[in-house]
Amino acid sequence: MIKLKIKTGDTVVITAGDHKGTEGKVMRVDAEKNKAIVEGANMVSKHEKPSAKNPQGGIVKKEAPIHISNLALVDSKGEAARVGYEVREGKKVRVSKKSGEII
């Protein structure tokens, strides 16, 4: 398993596929499968059985996982940027390769 540079809560932009250019917040990351679920992107229709949570059941729209390689982190300027690591003030931080700013 490799270390992922995208974490839950990050703002990302989709760089490839049907939803290219869509920006959203990462809701969940699956490190074993190298996939992430982005809020409002890659929506699919799923059939759901009636349950206590959803007594009606039926067809529900929900986000499907997207491969990490198709996501790019958005820096403070709102641009997609690659991520590197640096030690600043004794702490390891994620840094934008484009601008050099801390993410």
N, C-alpha and C positions, 0 to 999 in steps of 0.2 A: 504494500500500500504506500503510495507516494503522498507527500505533504501537499495539501491544496492551498492555493493562495486566495481563494474566495471563501468567505465565512458568512454565516447567517446574519442577516441585517445589512449586508453590503448592497449598494446600488450598482447594478450591472447593466450592460447593453449586450444584446444578442448580436453576434457577428456573422452568423451563417444560418441558412435554412429558411423556412417559410416566414418566420417571425423576425427576420433580420432588421436591425435598427430599433427594435422595441426595447424600451428601458423599463426596469422594474427593480423591486427589492427582493433579495433572496430570502425565501421563507424557510427552506430546509436544505441541507447538504448531505448527500450520501457519499461518504469518502470511499467506501468499498467499491461502489459502482461508478465512481467519478461523475456523478450527476447532481444537479441542483434543481430545485423548484423555484421558479421566478414568478412573483405575484403578477397576475394579469396576462401572462404570456404562455404560449403553447397550450391553449385551452382545448380540451377534448370532452366529448359527451360520454358519460358512463351511465349504465343502467344500475339503479340501486334498489335493493329489496326494501320493503317497508320495515322500519325499525322504530324503537322508542325515540330516537333522535330525529328521524325523518319518517313520520307515520304514513305519509302519502306515498313515498317511494317514487319510482319513475326515472326519467332521464335527468341527470344532473351534470352541469358543466363544471369541470375542475381543471386545475393546472397539471400538466404532465411533466415529468423530469426532462431536463435538457443536459446534454453532455457538457462538462466543464470547459472543454476545448472550444466550444461555441459561445463562450461568455467572456467579456472583457470588463474589468473593473472600471468604474467611472470615478475620476479624480475630482478635486474641489472645483476645477474650472468647467466641469461637465463634459470632458472629453474622455474617450476610451484610452486606457493606458495599461501598459504591461507593469507587472509588479516585481520589485526586488526587495531585499532585506538589508538593513543597515543597523549598526549599533549606535544609537544616539543617546547621550546622557546616561549611559549604562544600561539602556533598555533596547531590546531588539524590536524594531518597528518595520512596518511595511511602507515602502517608498515607491512613488510613481517614477518609472524609468524615463518618462517624457519630461516632467517638470522638476523632479527631485523632491517634491513635497511629500510630507507624511500623509498617508491615507488613514 
